[in-house]
Amino acid sequence: LVSAIFVNSFISTVGSNLQNAGFIHMRYSDNDTRKFSPEYFTQYQWDNLRGMVNRYLLGSNLRIRIKETKKLDLYAGIGLMYEWEKWNFDGVDSTKLPAIHPVFVKTALLKLNQYFKISIKLFQTTEFTFTNYFQARMDKHIVTPRIADFIQWNIPVSKKFSINLDME
């Protein structure tokens, strides 16, 4: 199973951008046919107002099906990913900028990648999903991981169209 998602959020007023962020994510998995299975993913991301010029991810996880019923799905994944990031100082308050700084800060790091996902079918067709992501360097900085939560409410309108309400 190949899945892809594209999210873009751009808000502008006269003379200034209030938000310009998004990502493209692609994932390959075996459609949950086994308790343990590999999955592979790649992602491109940007967040211009915070100063993230771009972020690339390439990785693989061991996907673990903990529980799957008609009303409840529990999954976890653990693996490794390689992350390339390029940041500028657009998101830094000018009073906090160092006197001398580079134009860009670039990183290229191997990281531990872990997630936990729970999906609950609320009604006959409506589904609520909560996913927690944990990404950490595998050195002394493992104590300062990136942690992100993603909440989605999926409301199918027809067989081919649904409304998704997302919160990050």
C-alpha positions, 0 to 999 in steps of 0.5 A: 500500500502506497499512501501520500499526503500533501498539506499546505497552509498559506495565510496572507494579509496585505503586505505580510504573510501570516503563515506559509507551512506544509509538507509532502509525505509518502509511505509504503506499508503492507496494508496491515496484513501482518503483526510485524511488517516493514514500512518506508517513508519520505517527507519534504517539509517547509515552514518559512515564517519559523525559518525552516527553508526545508526538511527532508526525511528518509526512513524505515520502521518496524510497524507493529499491529498491537490490536485491530478490531472493527472499532479500534486500531492500535499501532506502533512503529520504531525505526531509523530515519535520516533528516536533512534540515536547512534553517535561516533566521527569519523566525528569530526575534531581531533582539535575540540574533547573535551579532555574527551568524551564518545565513543558514544553519544546516544539519544532516542527522541519523535519528531514532523514529518512533510513533504510536497510533490509535484509531477509534470508530466513533459512529458507523462511518466517523473515525477519530485518530491520534498519533504521537511521534517521537524523533531523537538524535542518538547521542547526548541530545537523545534527552531533547527529542522532537515530540509531535501529536497529530489528531484527525477526525475523518468524516466520509461523505461518500465512497470517494470523498471525505472531510478530514479535520486535523489538528497538530 
